[in-house]
């Protein structure tokens, strides 16, 4: 069955779908010996001879999917290679023969959980998920007041709690990856720049006691929770850290406003089975004009 090339490459675990599109546009993909640069081109992996950067793609049945988390130390790039020669994730994946790639980003000076896989379909779903919640440990300069925490939570949607047993100002922060930079910017402008960041949770997958530089495979339960969190209509963010669980949004109950004149009509309408009260009317004197400011005809000269 023919499929788009970027989908075939992503499912084979070579790269994410977005990266696969860049590789196609750069001329790194050939089909039956012909270079393909047009996005949207299709092929059949069971019939066609597809190469990516000179390496032949095998049918999906020949390779199993791998799901790993790695505790990235600081000063390690969160990619599989680095043109500047710095230490990368590949240097830490000892004993992993499969070709995997990281999903998401984590800065050079940050540490913590990095998710790696060769499942391009799952990686693409994770990158498109808007509410994929992540849990971080932030070390900031100075203590935050309750008012500052409330303002930061209101403006960024983050759940911020002070870590217990820490003399230094460390905080547990749970938010989506897209709002992390906004939170860090607001902390800097409020006089509390972020000094250290450690990611400890991702949609129910916890770093726990995994040592820096070590990796482990996801359990079946963790993988199931992760898939459920990114599925359409699934629980946003999956299972998150207990201390960083976001407060539910409360929608205030509103009473519909009556149409103009409806209140007056309702107030004057008698109840069923009752008689309408008699209203005393005032009649104008005989000969008075119905128009204001005029005199009766008998007074005119």
N, C-alpha and C positions, 0 to 999 in steps of 0.2 A: 504494500500500500504506500502510495506516495504521500510524503509529508514535507512541510517546510524545513529547509536545511537547518535553520537556527533551533528548531524544536528537536531535530534529530541529534544535533551536537550537544544541546543541553541535557537531553535524556541520557546520552552516553557518558556524561560526567566530565566532559572536557572543559566546559565553562558554563556560566549562567547564560540565559537566553540573550540578555542585553550584550554581554561580552561576545557571544557567538555572532551577533549581528555585526559587531565591529570587526571581527575576524573575517567575515565574509566580505565586507566592504574593503578590507585591506588586501584582499587577494590571497588569503592563506588557506582557502578551501578549494579543492578540486573534486570534480565528479567525473569519473571515467576518463581521467587525464585532462579534462578541460577546466580552466580556472573559472570560478563563479564569483561574480562581484555584485550581482543584482539581488537585493533583498526580496524575499518572497519566492525565490526559486525552490522547486520541489525535487525530491529524489526518493528512492526506495532503498533503504539500507539493506534489505534482503536480496536485492538484485544489483544495485549500483555499487561501484567502487569509489567510496568516499574517503578522502584524506583531509586531515586538518593539520596544518603546519608540518606536512610530510608524514604524518602518522595515520595508519589505516584505522577506520572505525569498524569495530566489530558489532554484530547484532546484540541487542540488549540482553538476550537470553544467556549470552556467554559470560556476562559479568554481573555480579550481585551488587546491590546498592549498599553503601557504607554510610553510617551516621555517627559522627564523633563530636565530642567537645574537647577543647584544649584550653589549658590555663596559660594564657599568653603573658609572659613577663613584660616588664617595661623595656623600652628600647629594642623592641622587635617589631618589624613591619608586619602588618596583618595581611600579607599577600604570600603567594607561594615562591616568589623570587623578587629580587630588588636590583635595579640597574646600578645602584650606588654600592652594591656589595655588602649591605648591612644584613644582619641575621634576619631570616624570614621564617615563616611557619614550616616550610619544608625541612628546615634544619632540626625541628623538634618532633617530627612525625616518624620516629624510629619504629620499624616493624610494621609499617602500613604500606603494603605493596600496591594498593589501589591508588588510582589518580583521583584525588579529592581537591576541592577548592572551598575557600571560606565564603560564608553567606553573611552579608552585612559588613560593617566596618568597625574598627577600634583603633584609636589613634596610637601613634608611635610611643608616646610617653604614658599611655594608659595600659592597664593590665586587666586580666580577668578572662571571662568565658568567651570563646570563639567557637562557633558552630561550623563544622566542615562536613561535606557530603559529596557524593558523585551523582546524586539524584537531581538532575536539572529541573524536573517538573516541580518538585517540592521547593527547591531554591527559588524558582520564579514566583511561586505562590507566597513565599515568605517576604520577598522583596516588594510584592504588591500589597501585602497586608498593611492596612493603615493603623490598626490598633494592636499591633503585636507588642505587648507590654514587656518591658525589661526592667530589671532591678539592679541598681548601682549602689556602691558605697562612695560617697563624696566626702573629701576632706577639704574644708574651706577655711579661709582666714577669718578668725573671730567667730564668736557665737551669734547665731541668728536669734532674733527676738520672735515672740509668738506672732506679732503683727507682721513681721517680714515673712515668716513662714506662710501665713494665711494669704498674703499678697502674692507670693510666688506660686502657691498652689492654685489660686484663682486665675492667674494670668497664663500659666503654662499647663494646667491640668495635672501637675505632678503631686504625688503623695510624699511628703517629707516628714521623717521622724528622726529624733536624735537617737544615736546608738548608745545603748547602755554599757557601762563598764569601760568607757573610753574617756581618758582625760582630755585628749585633743578633740576638736570639733569635727567628728565624723557623723554623717547623716545617711540614713537609708532612703533612697529616692527611687520611686517606681513611676515610670512614664514610658511613652512610646519613643522610639529612637528619633523620630522626626522632631520632637520637642526638646531633645537633649541640648542642642546648641542654643536654643532660645533661653533655656534655663541657665545655662552657663553664662550667657551674655548678660542676663539680668542680675545674676550674682556678682559679676564683675562691676556692673554699674552701681550696685548698691554698696560697694566697698567690701565685698566678701568673695574675692577671686577664688576659683577652684584650684587647689594645689595638687590633688591626686584624685584619680577616678579608677574604680575597680568594678567591672561588671560581674555580678554574682548570680544572675538569674535571667532566663530567657523563656517566656511562655511555659512556665512550669518545670523547666530543666534547670537544676540548681548546680552551682559549682561545688558547694559543700567543702570537703577537705582535700580536694584534688590539688596536689602540689604544683607550684609554678613550673612550667616546662613539660608537664605530664599531660597525657590525654587518655580518654576512655570512650568506650562505645555507649550509645544510648540504650537504655532498657526498652523492652516492648511497651511498658506503660508510659514512659516518657515520650516515646515516639508517637503513641496514640494520642496523648494529650496535646502534643505539638500539632499534629494533623487536625485535631478537632478545633484548635484555636484559630487556625488559618482557613478553615472551611467556610464557605459562604453561609451566613446565618449562625455560625458557631459562637461560643462564648468569647467576647473580646479579650485577647491577652492570655487566654488559657488559665492555668493555675499559677498564681503569682506568689511572691514571698508574703508570709502572713503579716509581717509588720508593715509591708508596703502596699497592702490591698487598697485600691482606690475606693473612696466613699461613693455610694450609689447616688446617681443624680436624682434629685427630687423635683418633680414637675408640679408647680403650684396649681391647685384646683381653681378654676375660674368659673364664675357664674355668668351665663350669657346675659348680655344687656338687652332689655326689652326694646322693641321698636318704638320710635317717637309716637306718643299719644296712646300707647298700649296701656300704660299704667293708669292714665286718666279714665280710659274706657273700662278697665277692670274695676276701678274703684267705684264708678257710678252704676255699674251693672248690678241689678238686684239679684239676690240668691234665688235659685229655683223654688217656686211655690210661694213666694212672697210678693206683696203688692208694691208697686213703685210709689214712694211717698209723694204726696201732693206738694207742688212747688207754688208758692204765692207769687203771682205776677203783678207787675205794676203797669197800669194803662196810662198812657199820656192823655192829657186833657183834650177834649173835643176841639178840633180845629187846629191843634198843634202840628207843625210840620215835622215830617220824619227826618228832615235834614237839620243838622246842628247849625246854629248861627242864623236861623231865619225866624221871622215872626209870623204869627197867624195872619191870614188874609184880612181879618176884620180890623187889624191894627195898622194896616198899610194905608197911606194917603196918596 
